[in-house]
């Protein structure tokens, strides 16, 4: 078997890129992430009573599809984490839960997890009030519908929107996404800069070699 080794100059550039990316990540987490997340959280937080927001006493409690069709806004009360434990699937626009209705119907829903209210002693017991929602009478994507049918979904010609404009991601997810982006940008930029400097000063060999044509070739 033929073994290939990275050239010494590549190892050096990778080292500089790693150190720079690690330093940038530390500075980001130390001075930027907290304030950036606060601004992001305020912008993405949905007000109580709006679609995706927390449901107060004045929001209608729906128990069936018929109830949802007769109200513009509503919420649903479920047991514990049955809205999560009863199945779900990822799609291009996030995670889809299956909400078990008191009527026995099982409907696909997009949830803003920040607005879910657990009223029992733990998240696994007692009543759980889901966010304010609206019924969207549009069919699910075929692939998504096929996946959710494995969990005995009742209807695929409609779904519940309880996410609204999205809601904020957790601080951990926000920090991880920011770190990945910074590491990639800084790492690639530093690698390219170090190798360009090294090749121009003769320390490193160039990645590409261009052969100059003789003058007589141009005259022909």
Helices and strands as residue ranges (DSSP letters): H 8-27, I 28-32, H 33-44, H 65-69, E 77-79, H 82-85, E 88-91, E 94-100, E 106-111, G 113-115, E 117-118, E 127-129, E 134-136, H 142-148, G 149-151, E 159-162, H 171-200, H 215-219
